Structure formats: C-alpha cells, structure tokens
Amino acid sequence: MLLQGAGDQPQTADFIKDVTEADFMAEVIDASMQVPVIVDFWAPWCGPCKTLGPALEAEVTRHKGRVRMAKVDVDKNQMIASQLRVQSIPTVFAFYQGQPVDAFQGALPPSEIRKFVDKLIALGGDDGGLGAALEAAEQMLAEGAADDAAETFEAILEEEGDNAQAWGGLIRARLAGGDTDAAAGALARVPAAIAGSAPVEAARAQLALAQQAANAGPLDDLEQRVAADPADHQARIDYAGALHAAGRVEEAIDQLLESFRRDRDWNDGAAKAQLITIFDALKPNDPLAQKGRRRLSSLIFA
C-alpha cells in the first residue's frame, strides 16, 4: 500500500515553521508549488491567536506534510503583513502554486478549521496514498481476503482516525471474517463526529442484520414454518434474515415486502424497519435497493 511507514513520517518541524521576511519566498511561495501552505499572521499579545494557532498546527500535523504552515509574527515582519494588507490578527492566508487561494480573519471553531484545511488538501490533489489504500482494501474484501482488508483499513485509520470510509470498511471486513464481536467493537470505536456518516451507517446496518441472522434459526426450518402458516410474521421475518445471511438478498426483500403487504403494522412495523435496514446496508445505487424502495413506496401509498 502507499501509506508511509512509521519511520518515514516527516517531523513536525518540516511542515510547521516560524517564517520571516528573509525566508518567506522560499518557505511560502516556493514551497506552495509543491503543497498548499497556510500562513498564520499572529502576535504574542493577540489573545485569539493563542487559540487559533495551536488549532491550526494540530490540523496541519494531522495531515503529515500534505499541507504546510508558516507562522509570521507581524510585530517582527511588518513588511509582509503590509504587502498582504493584513489589517487585524489573527489573519490566515492559504497559498498554492505561488498564489493566495483562500483566507480568513479571526478565530474559527475546530470544525471550520478542518474544512479550511481539507479544502486545501483537495486543491493540492494529494491524499498521502489513502485513496489508493482504500481501493486496495475494498478489492481485498471483494476477493474474500477479509483479514488482509481489515489490516489495511486499520492502517488507514492510524493515518486518519476519522476516515468514515475506513471505519465502515473495517466493520464490514470483520463481518466478512465472521467475527460479529470484532465488528461491534470496531463500531463502538468510531468517533462521534462521523458516527452518522453514510459508510458507517451502512456498516452498522450490515452488523445489525448479521446479529439478527445469528438468532434466526436454520433456513430450511424457517422456510417450512412460513409455508405451513403464511400469516406467521415472525417466522417470515426470521426467514428473511436467514436468506439475507445466505446471500439471497433479493429473496429476503421479497419476504419482507410480503410481510408488510399482509400487515404493515405488525410488531410496530417490523417488516418495514427490517427492509430499511437492508436498504441501508446496500450501496445507494444498488439495483436491489432501488427496486426494493420503489416497491415499498408503492405498497405504502397503495
């Protein structure tokens, strides 16, 4: 994979520096030809600077060299501040390809700082190999190498702990390996800020289905129960869970739709809830999810 080894990580001093008028050209303009550079204009007497500066440094450090930061003390470097028309501090500029591309004044909350830096990372087009690593992990999972995929997703999360795709992938890899406890453990570790993201929600739905299937009973027995009593909703829902666990997703959807058609309100709408869980576990553009949602809608509004 393309992630750097621990021994290859750049030191913080390599991408966060105090910059003066003497080296501004080299550390900002020239350096921005390779990666985006954030310039933080500050002063020792500035209260908001004492909050913003460390927050910016933490965010820049998180990206391990994919964006750089230059700290400019305006009291000692008034010419630069004047040239860029810095009228109050803190003021932050972003440079890329030798040109200023973004800026803001005043302190920002952490979420806005993250958006500011993430936008620069995207502008620079360098994700540190995380995109390629995610693709490789998904390919491993598709090929049945669940343990290798889980290991790769874990490595990605060591680099970027709030990567929603990697968390979702890790949970799915643990499920594919047959370890629902490990999948539940991974889900419990997901940072709160991304717990509701689409990749994590999809993995959460898959975990719920796997846990339900574990208690559903043998597939043949459930099929016979449904055939003997088509109005046995619990047997039909358990049968759908067993079908899903066996990879027969379309048949599982069919059974749940039939249960909903017969009695949509049974057990507080259990059939509909199970259908939504299955749809959430599938990719949004999955034909089975799209077709199933349409069929459910037609029954709801019939």
Backbone torsions as a table, in degrees:
resi	resn	phi	psi	omega
1	MET	NA	170.5	-171.6
2	LEU	-94.9	0.4	179.5
3	LEU	-69.4	148.4	179.1
4	GLN	-76.0	149.2	173.3
5	GLY	-75.1	162.6	-176.1
6	ALA	-59.1	-34.7	-178.5
7	GLY	-75.8	-10.5	-176.4
8	ASP	-99.4	-1.7	-175.1
9	GLN	-68.8	136.4	176.8
10	PRO	-68.3	150.0	176.5
11	GLN	-75.4	150.7	-179.2
12	THR	-55.7	-37.7	-178.6
13	ALA	-61.2	-20.3	-179.5
14	ASP	-74.2	-25.5	-176.8
15	PHE	-127.5	6.1	169.6
16	ILE	-131.8	113.5	-173.4
17	LYS	-136.8	150.2	167.4
18	ASP	-80.6	126.2	-173.7
19	VAL	-119.7	142.5	179.0
20	THR	-119.8	178.4	177.9
21	GLU	-61.3	-28.7	-177.3
22	ALA	-69.1	-34.7	-176.3
23	ASP	-118.3	12.9	-179.6
24	PHE	-59.7	-42.3	-178.9
25	MET	-60.6	-44.8	-176.9
26	ALA	-73.0	-44.2	-172.2
27	GLU	-83.4	-18.8	-179.2
28	VAL	-114.8	-64.1	-174.4
29	ILE	-64.4	-53.4	-178.8
30	ASP	-66.7	-43.7	-178.1
31	ALA	-63.2	-31.5	-178.1
32	SER	-71.7	-8.0	173.7
33	MET	-72.0	-19.6	-179.9
34	GLN	-101.1	-48.8	-179.8
35	VAL	-140.0	158.2	175.9
36	PRO	-61.6	146.5	179.8
37	VAL	-125.8	126.6	175.7
38	ILE	-94.4	130.6	178.1
39	VAL	-112.6	117.2	-178.8
40	ASP	-103.6	109.2	176.3
41	PHE	-87.7	121.2	-173.1
42	TRP	-144.2	177.3	173.6
43	ALA	-152.9	151.4	-177.4
44	PRO	-60.0	-28.1	-177.0
45	TRP	-87.2	-3.7	-174.9
46	CYS	-85.8	113.5	-179.7
47	GLY	-61.4	-53.9	179.8
48	PRO	-59.5	-28.0	179.0
49	CYS	-62.0	-32.5	-177.3
50	LYS	-70.6	-18.9	175.6
51	THR	-92.6	-46.6	-175.9
52	LEU	-67.7	-44.2	-175.9
53	GLY	-54.9	-55.9	178.7
54	PRO	-60.5	-34.9	179.1
55	ALA	-66.1	-41.9	176.0
56	LEU	-63.2	-44.4	-179.7
57	GLU	-60.2	-42.0	180.0
58	ALA	-62.8	-41.3	-179.3
59	GLU	-69.6	-40.2	177.8
60	VAL	-65.2	-41.9	178.9
61	THR	-60.5	-37.0	-179.1
62	ARG	-59.2	-29.7	-177.0
63	HIS	-91.9	0.4	168.1
64	LYS	49.5	49.6	172.7
65	GLY	98.5	-4.7	178.5
66	ARG	-77.6	-11.7	171.5
67	VAL	-146.2	146.6	-178.6
68	ARG	-115.0	166.3	-178.3
69	MET	-137.3	131.9	176.0
70	ALA	-116.5	125.3	180.0
71	LYS	-102.7	121.5	-176.1
72	VAL	-117.4	115.6	175.9
73	ASP	-77.3	112.1	-174.5
74	VAL	-66.1	-28.9	179.1
75	ASP	-64.7	-31.7	-177.3
76	LYS	-98.0	-11.2	-175.1
77	ASN	-136.8	59.3	-174.4
78	GLN	-68.2	-27.5	-178.4
79	MET	-65.9	-44.0	178.8
80	ILE	-63.1	-45.3	180.0
81	ALA	-59.8	-38.8	179.6
82	SER	-68.2	-42.3	-178.9
83	GLN	-62.0	-35.5	-179.4
84	LEU	-93.9	6.9	175.6
85	ARG	57.3	44.3	175.6
86	VAL	-76.3	114.6	-175.2
87	GLN	-104.4	-19.9	176.9
88	SER	-150.2	160.7	179.1
89	ILE	-129.7	152.1	2.0
90	PRO	-73.9	143.6	170.1
91	THR	-127.4	136.2	-177.2
92	VAL	-124.4	129.6	173.7
93	PHE	-113.6	152.5	172.2
94	ALA	-121.1	129.4	178.9
95	PHE	-113.7	142.2	172.6
96	TYR	-150.1	136.3	-177.8
97	GLN	55.8	36.4	174.9
98	GLY	81.6	1.9	-175.4
99	GLN	-126.4	147.2	172.2
100	PRO	-68.9	130.2	-176.0
101	VAL	-119.3	-12.5	179.9
102	ASP	-164.1	163.6	179.9
103	ALA	-168.0	159.7	171.0
104	PHE	-157.2	161.3	177.8
105	GLN	-120.9	147.5	177.7
106	GLY	84.3	168.8	179.4
107	ALA	-76.4	146.4	178.0
108	LEU	-121.0	154.1	173.6
109	PRO	-69.4	158.3	-177.5
110	PRO	-52.5	-38.2	-178.2
111	SER	-63.9	-37.8	179.7
112	GLU	-74.2	-34.6	175.8
113	ILE	-62.5	-42.9	179.7
114	ARG	-62.5	-43.0	178.7
115	LYS	-62.0	-41.7	179.7
116	PHE	-59.6	-47.5	-177.9
117	VAL	-71.3	-41.0	179.8
118	ASP	-61.3	-36.8	178.7
119	LYS	-64.2	-36.7	177.7
120	LEU	-69.1	-39.7	177.7
121	ILE	-59.4	-44.5	179.3
122	ALA	-63.8	-38.4	178.9
123	LEU	-62.8	-38.9	179.8
124	GLY	-73.1	-19.0	176.7
125	GLY	71.4	17.8	-178.9
126	ASP	-122.2	114.6	178.4
127	ASP	-105.4	16.9	177.8
128	GLY	68.5	18.8	179.6
129	GLY	88.0	1.5	-177.0
130	LEU	-66.1	-38.0	179.3
131	GLY	-61.6	-44.9	178.8
132	ALA	-65.5	-37.6	179.5
133	ALA	-66.5	-39.9	177.3
134	LEU	-63.0	-42.6	178.0
135	GLU	-61.6	-42.4	-179.9
136	ALA	-63.6	-42.3	-179.9
137	ALA	-64.7	-42.0	178.3
138	GLU	-64.0	-36.7	178.1
139	GLN	-65.8	-42.5	176.4
140	MET	-58.4	-43.9	-179.5
141	LEU	-63.7	-41.3	179.4
142	ALA	-64.5	-30.0	-178.6
143	GLU	-89.3	1.9	176.7
144	GLY	91.0	4.2	179.4
145	ALA	-90.3	69.7	-172.4
146	ALA	-63.3	-41.9	-178.3
147	ASP	-65.5	-42.1	178.0
148	ASP	-64.5	-39.6	178.6
149	ALA	-63.6	-43.9	179.6
150	ALA	-61.3	-41.7	179.3
151	GLU	-62.3	-39.8	179.8
152	THR	-69.3	-42.6	176.7
153	PHE	-60.7	-40.3	178.0
154	GLU	-61.8	-40.9	179.9
155	ALA	-64.4	-39.1	177.2
156	ILE	-62.4	-41.1	-178.5
157	LEU	-69.2	-25.8	173.2
158	GLU	-65.9	-31.8	178.1
159	GLU	-80.9	-39.9	-174.9
160	GLU	-142.1	92.5	-170.6
161	GLY	-67.5	-13.4	179.8
162	ASP	-113.4	29.9	178.3
163	ASN	-81.4	105.7	-174.5
164	ALA	-62.4	-37.8	179.5
165	GLN	-63.2	-38.8	-179.7
166	ALA	-69.6	-39.4	177.3
167	TRP	-64.1	-45.5	177.5
168	GLY	-60.6	-41.8	179.0
169	GLY	-63.9	-40.2	179.4
170	LEU	-62.7	-44.2	179.2
171	ILE	-62.2	-44.3	179.8
172	ARG	-65.9	-35.5	179.1
173	ALA	-66.8	-40.9	177.6
174	ARG	-63.8	-38.5	176.8
175	LEU	-64.9	-43.3	179.8
176	ALA	-62.3	-29.1	177.4
177	GLY	-82.5	1.0	176.7
178	GLY	81.6	14.1	-176.8
179	ASP	-111.9	86.8	-178.3
180	THR	-68.1	-30.6	178.8
181	ASP	-64.8	-43.1	178.4
182	ALA	-65.8	-37.1	177.7
183	ALA	-64.2	-43.4	178.4
184	ALA	-64.4	-37.2	178.1
185	GLY	-64.6	-40.1	177.7
186	ALA	-65.5	-42.0	179.4
187	LEU	-61.3	-37.9	-179.8
188	ALA	-67.2	-21.8	-178.5
189	ARG	-89.8	-7.0	-177.7
190	VAL	-62.5	130.6	177.8
191	PRO	-57.8	141.4	-176.1
192	ALA	-57.7	-33.4	-175.8
193	ALA	-63.7	-24.5	-177.9
194	ILE	-118.4	10.5	-176.5
195	ALA	-61.9	-26.7	-179.7
196	GLY	-98.3	9.9	-179.9
197	SER	-70.0	156.6	-175.5
198	ALA	-58.5	-46.2	-179.6
199	PRO	-62.1	-37.5	-179.6
200	VAL	-73.1	-41.1	178.4
201	GLU	-62.3	-38.7	178.3
202	ALA	-64.6	-42.4	178.9
203	ALA	-67.8	-37.3	177.7
204	ARG	-60.9	-41.3	179.1
205	ALA	-64.8	-40.8	178.3
206	GLN	-63.5	-39.7	178.3
207	LEU	-64.1	-43.4	179.1
208	ALA	-59.9	-42.3	179.0
209	LEU	-65.0	-39.9	179.6
210	ALA	-66.0	-39.8	178.9
211	GLN	-67.0	-38.6	177.5
212	GLN	-66.5	-40.8	-178.2
213	ALA	-64.7	-30.6	-178.7
214	ALA	-64.2	-23.7	-178.7
215	ASN	-107.5	9.4	-172.7
216	ALA	-80.0	-30.6	-177.0
217	GLY	100.8	172.3	-178.3
218	PRO	-61.3	141.2	-177.1
219	LEU	-61.0	-45.8	-177.4
220	ASP	-63.3	-40.9	-179.7
221	ASP	-63.9	-41.1	-179.7
222	LEU	-67.4	-38.3	177.8
223	GLU	-61.0	-41.7	-179.9
224	GLN	-67.1	-37.6	179.1
225	ARG	-64.2	-41.5	179.6
226	VAL	-67.3	-40.1	179.1
227	ALA	-65.4	-37.0	-178.9
228	ALA	-72.8	-31.8	-179.0
229	ASP	-145.3	89.0	-178.1
230	PRO	-59.9	-17.6	-179.8
231	ALA	-89.7	1.8	178.1
232	ASP	-79.6	90.9	-174.0
233	HIS	-65.5	-39.0	-179.3
234	GLN	-63.3	-40.9	178.5
235	ALA	-64.0	-39.6	-179.0
236	ARG	-67.2	-40.8	179.2
237	ILE	-68.6	-39.8	175.7
238	ASP	-63.7	-39.1	177.4
239	TYR	-61.3	-42.8	177.7
240	ALA	-61.6	-40.1	178.1
241	GLY	-63.3	-41.1	178.7
242	ALA	-67.7	-38.8	177.0
243	LEU	-62.1	-43.7	179.5
244	HIS	-62.2	-43.1	179.8
245	ALA	-62.7	-28.6	179.5
246	ALA	-84.8	2.0	180.0
247	GLY	86.2	6.5	-179.0
248	ARG	-96.4	66.3	-169.7
249	VAL	-65.7	-43.3	-178.1
250	GLU	-62.8	-40.2	178.3
251	GLU	-65.6	-37.1	177.9
252	ALA	-62.5	-43.7	178.2
253	ILE	-62.0	-41.3	179.6
254	ASP	-59.5	-44.6	-178.6
255	GLN	-64.2	-40.9	-179.2
256	LEU	-70.2	-37.6	175.8
257	LEU	-63.3	-38.4	177.7
258	GLU	-65.4	-40.3	177.2
259	SER	-62.7	-42.9	179.1
260	PHE	-64.2	-40.1	-179.9
261	ARG	-62.5	-38.6	-177.2
262	ARG	-72.8	-42.6	-178.9
263	ASP	-159.8	94.0	-174.6
264	ARG	-66.8	-22.2	-175.4
265	ASP	-95.9	-1.0	-176.8
266	TRP	-59.7	132.3	177.6
267	ASN	51.8	48.5	177.7
268	ASP	58.6	38.5	177.0
269	GLY	73.4	38.8	-175.6
270	ALA	-61.4	-37.4	-178.2
271	ALA	-64.7	-44.8	179.2
272	LYS	-63.9	-43.5	179.6
273	ALA	-59.7	-41.2	179.8
274	GLN	-67.9	-38.3	176.8
275	LEU	-61.1	-45.6	-180.0
276	ILE	-61.7	-37.9	178.1
277	THR	-62.9	-42.3	178.4
278	ILE	-65.5	-43.8	179.5
279	PHE	-61.9	-40.6	179.3
280	ASP	-65.5	-30.7	-179.4
281	ALA	-74.7	-20.8	178.1
282	LEU	-89.4	161.0	175.1
283	LYS	-67.9	146.7	-176.4
284	PRO	-55.2	-32.2	-178.8
285	ASN	-95.7	11.1	178.4
286	ASP	-65.9	129.5	-178.5
287	PRO	-57.4	-35.9	179.6
288	LEU	-65.8	-40.6	178.6
289	ALA	-66.6	-44.2	-179.0
290	GLN	-63.9	-46.1	179.6
291	LYS	-65.0	-42.5	-178.9
292	GLY	-64.0	-41.2	178.7
293	ARG	-63.6	-40.2	178.5
294	ARG	-63.5	-43.6	-179.5
295	ARG	-65.6	-39.8	178.0
296	LEU	-64.0	-43.3	179.1
297	SER	-60.6	-40.0	-179.3
298	SER	-65.2	-34.7	177.7
299	LEU	-72.1	-39.1	-178.7
300	ILE	-62.4	-41.3	-174.5
301	PHE	-98.6	7.2	179.5
302	ALA	-67.7	NA	NA
